[in-house]
Amino acid sequence: MGEAGIFYSVKEFTEEERIKLSKEIYKTMNERRTARNFSNRYFSEEVLMNCIRAAGTAPSGANRQPWKFIVIKDKNVKKKIREEAEKEERKFYDNRAPEEWKKALEPFGTNAEKSFLETAPYLIAIFEEKYSYDEDGNKIKNYYTKESVGIAAGMLINALHQCGIAALTHTPSPMNFLNKILNRPENEKPFLLLVAGFPAENATVPDIARKKLDEIFKMI
Ligand code: IYR
């Protein structure tokens, strides 16, 4: 048996209140779109810190919290990241990507040009810690790291969205250049490069639809 814990309870609502709440939450979350064109408009570091705090409350395997959020606001570092990301993206679009994959990306109009990496006010490099070190410097294994950091990233995207901040999940592949540029240790594996800011004026997003509830849900 584990140690006796601390008391925990959840907010009490009537079912009517909960229905109203759940509708509002769905409405707000359904308004989120991935932005690909960003303006250079700024938002405060305090907002970003609070959203990262929120992401850090995610559940994780054995509570190891195997994530690290490195925020980049420095222009020169952003430029370096853009250069390295575009190098990989050029290889992806010119050679690596199979035709089928390129076809799947057509509706999004993506290409190797990643100017948003310099335009947006913040880049958040999210790292996954496959293992960590304890206080004595011994290697300790983490569990379900991909799931854990994936949940935390989702919570961060939602927190930003709730604050009126747009995001883009960018995944140049491979991303190991991030360790070099950001001086991260070898136990931190780049998971996602999240771009955060405001959509450019008159920015558009592709007219795509979400799956219907009955396509993603079944009650048994
Ligand atoms: N990493 C590339 C390609 C790309 C792949 C997927 I799957 C996307 O949903 C979007 C882009 C790029 O960022 O252009």
Residues whose N, C-alpha, C, O or C-beta is under 5 A from the ligand:
A	BS01	IYR	T110 N111 T171 P172
